[in-house]
Amino acid sequence: MTDYTELFKITYSGTVRDLTTQIAGLTGVTNVSTSAGSSQTVDETLACDISYDTYETDREELSAQIETMDGVTEVVFG
């Protein structure tokens, strides 16, 4: 297992906890931390550090999956 942490900037509208829970459930993701508190409701671009196992996924795959989540309008690499 090789973990890699990368900064993603995610434009999102909704509860931060909902977003981090969905991201944490993706294949290969081992940790998620954001620039906002988990109970906050936001409509902004969040800085999210996402750690993932490079043997199970990569940043392009994660980005594509995150972009399909409810409330997400854009994902860019930080």
Backbone torsions as a table, in degrees:
resi	resn	phi	psi	omega
1	MET	NA	125.6	177.6
2	THR	-121.3	107.9	179.2
3	ASP	-85.0	141.0	176.6
4	TYR	-134.7	135.0	178.9
5	THR	-109.9	132.0	-177.9
6	GLU	-136.3	146.8	177.8
7	LEU	-87.2	125.0	173.8
8	PHE	-115.2	137.4	172.8
9	LYS	-105.2	115.3	-172.2
10	ILE	-116.8	120.0	174.7
11	THR	-85.4	121.2	-168.2
12	TYR	-145.8	144.8	174.2
13	SER	-125.8	114.7	-179.2
14	GLY	152.0	-165.6	179.6
15	THR	-84.9	129.4	-176.9
16	VAL	-57.7	-39.7	179.9
17	ARG	-58.6	-40.8	179.0
18	ASP	-61.1	-43.6	180.0
19	LEU	-64.7	-49.1	-176.8
20	THR	-65.3	-33.9	177.6
21	THR	-65.5	-42.8	178.9
22	GLN	-64.8	-43.8	-179.7
23	ILE	-64.6	-43.5	-179.2
24	ALA	-61.1	-25.0	-179.5
25	GLY	-83.5	-4.9	179.7
26	LEU	-74.1	147.3	179.9
27	THR	-57.7	128.1	175.6
28	GLY	91.7	-15.1	-178.3
29	VAL	-75.7	129.6	-178.6
30	THR	-111.8	-18.7	179.6
31	ASN	-163.4	146.7	176.5
32	VAL	-138.0	130.7	171.6
33	SER	-135.9	145.1	-176.3
34	THR	-124.4	169.1	179.8
35	SER	-82.7	-1.2	-179.5
36	ALA	-125.2	155.5	177.5
37	GLY	-65.5	147.9	-172.4
38	SER	-65.6	-24.7	-178.2
39	SER	-92.1	-1.5	-179.1
40	GLN	-74.3	145.5	169.2
41	THR	-102.1	127.2	-172.7
42	VAL	-129.1	162.3	170.3
43	ASP	-144.9	76.3	-172.0
44	GLU	-163.6	179.9	174.9
45	THR	-91.5	123.8	179.9
46	LEU	-103.1	142.2	170.6
47	ALA	-89.7	119.0	-177.6
48	CYS	-122.6	120.2	171.2
49	ASP	-87.3	119.0	-179.4
50	ILE	-118.5	122.6	175.8
51	SER	-98.5	137.7	-178.5
52	TYR	-148.5	156.2	178.6
53	ASP	-82.7	116.8	-175.8
54	THR	-68.9	-14.1	176.1
55	TYR	-81.7	-17.0	-176.9
56	GLU	-105.8	-26.2	-176.6
57	THR	-157.8	176.3	174.7
58	ASP	-142.3	174.4	-172.5
59	ARG	-66.7	-33.2	178.9
60	GLU	-66.6	-42.5	178.6
61	GLU	-64.9	-44.4	178.2
62	LEU	-61.2	-45.6	-180.0
63	SER	-58.3	-45.8	-179.7
64	ALA	-62.5	-40.4	-179.7
65	GLN	-70.1	-39.8	-179.9
66	ILE	-66.0	-38.4	-179.5
67	GLU	-62.8	-21.3	179.7
68	THR	-86.9	-5.5	-177.9
69	MET	-74.9	146.4	177.7
70	ASP	-58.1	133.2	177.6
71	GLY	90.4	-14.1	-179.6
72	VAL	-89.1	129.0	178.7
73	THR	-112.9	-20.5	-179.8
74	GLU	-158.5	144.2	174.7
75	VAL	-133.3	125.2	175.3
76	VAL	-130.9	156.6	178.5
77	PHE	-85.0	136.1	-172.6
78	GLY	-79.0	NA	NA
